[in-house]
Amino acid sequence: MNMDNMVISLDCGAEVIIQHKDNKYQLFEVLEYIENHDTPWSKGMSIRPIGEEHKDINQALGELLYFALNEYETLALNEMSEVVKATMNKIEEWFKLHSEYLATL
């Protein structure tokens, strides 16, 4: 790994690279690792830039915190959506069973 790059694994499951180049800092999200690569480390992964370049490491860390918060919110919303869908399916199942019961009376 290049000494001007730092890889951070977040609790939300995302992996972020902070790249230091020409006195600027840029964040990249690691989307996937490419297997069996014979190229430098950064070529062995699929990455996408996050935000803009920053002149100060504190600005880059602030953006990293914002990214992590965004990921947590997305995970929470997805989880709530699944719970609501499961509840709706159970209610629909109950109404079908109840309707069949009433039809047999």
C-alpha positions as CSV (number, residue, x, y, z in Angstrom):
1,M,0.0,0.0,0.0
2,N,1.2,3.5,-0.8
3,M,2.2,5.4,2.3
4,D,0.1,8.4,1.1
5,N,-3.1,6.3,1.4
6,M,-5.0,5.2,4.5
7,V,-7.7,2.5,4.4
8,I,-10.4,2.8,7.0
9,S,-13.0,0.0,7.7
10,L,-16.1,1.6,9.2
11,D,-18.5,-0.2,11.5
12,C,-21.3,0.2,9.0
13,G,-19.4,-2.2,6.7
14,A,-18.0,0.3,4.3
15,E,-14.3,0.7,3.5
16,V,-12.9,4.1,2.8
17,I,-9.5,5.2,1.4
18,I,-8.1,8.6,2.3
19,Q,-5.6,9.5,-0.4
20,H,-3.0,12.3,0.2
21,K,-1.6,13.7,-3.0
22,D,-0.2,17.2,-3.8
23,N,-1.1,18.5,-0.3
24,K,-4.8,17.5,-0.8
25,Y,-6.9,14.8,0.6
26,Q,-9.5,12.8,-1.3
27,L,-11.9,10.1,0.0
28,F,-12.7,7.0,-2.0
29,E,-15.2,4.2,-1.2
30,V,-14.0,0.7,-1.9
31,L,-16.9,-1.0,-3.8
32,E,-15.2,-4.4,-4.4
33,Y,-11.9,-6.1,-4.5
34,I,-10.8,-7.6,-7.9
35,E,-9.3,-11.1,-7.4
36,N,-6.1,-12.3,-9.1
37,H,-4.7,-8.9,-10.0
38,D,-1.0,-8.3,-10.7
39,T,-1.2,-4.5,-10.5
40,P,-0.6,-2.0,-7.7
41,W,-2.9,-2.2,-4.7
42,S,-5.3,0.6,-5.9
43,K,-5.8,-1.1,-9.3
44,G,-6.9,-4.3,-7.5
45,M,-10.1,-2.7,-6.3
46,S,-13.2,-0.9,-7.6
47,I,-13.5,2.5,-6.0
48,R,-15.6,5.6,-6.3
49,P,-14.7,9.1,-5.1
50,I,-16.6,10.6,-2.2
51,G,-17.1,14.4,-2.3
52,E,-14.4,16.9,-3.2
53,E,-10.6,17.2,-2.6
54,H,-9.8,18.9,0.8
55,K,-6.8,21.0,1.7
56,D,-7.0,20.0,5.3
57,I,-7.1,16.5,6.9
58,N,-9.8,17.7,9.4
59,Q,-12.1,18.6,6.5
60,A,-11.5,15.1,5.0
61,L,-12.3,13.5,8.4
62,G,-15.4,15.6,8.7
63,E,-16.6,14.3,5.3
64,L,-15.7,10.8,6.4
65,L,-17.9,11.2,9.5
66,Y,-20.7,12.5,7.3
67,F,-20.3,9.5,4.9
68,A,-20.5,7.1,7.9
69,L,-23.6,8.8,9.3
70,N,-25.2,8.6,5.8
71,E,-24.4,4.9,5.6
72,Y,-25.9,4.2,9.1
73,E,-29.0,6.1,8.1
74,T,-29.4,4.2,4.9
75,L,-29.0,0.8,6.7
76,A,-31.5,1.9,9.4
77,L,-34.0,3.0,6.7
78,N,-33.6,-0.3,4.8
79,E,-34.1,-2.2,8.0
80,M,-37.3,-0.2,8.8
81,S,-38.6,-0.8,5.3
82,E,-38.1,-4.5,5.6
83,V,-40.0,-4.5,9.0
84,V,-42.9,-2.5,7.5
85,K,-43.1,-4.9,4.5
86,A,-43.1,-7.9,6.7
87,T,-45.8,-6.4,8.9
88,M,-47.9,-5.5,5.8
89,N,-47.5,-9.1,4.5
90,K,-48.7,-10.5,7.9
91,I,-51.7,-8.2,7.9
92,E,-52.6,-9.1,4.4
93,E,-52.3,-12.8,5.3
94,W,-54.5,-12.3,8.3
95,F,-57.2,-10.6,6.2
96,K,-57.1,-13.4,3.6
97,L,-57.5,-16.0,6.3
98,H,-60.2,-14.0,8.1
99,S,-62.1,-13.6,4.8
100,E,-61.9,-17.3,4.0
101,Y,-63.2,-18.0,7.6
102,L,-66.1,-15.6,7.1
103,A,-66.9,-17.0,3.7
104,T,-67.3,-20.5,5.2
105,L,-69.9,-19.3,7.8
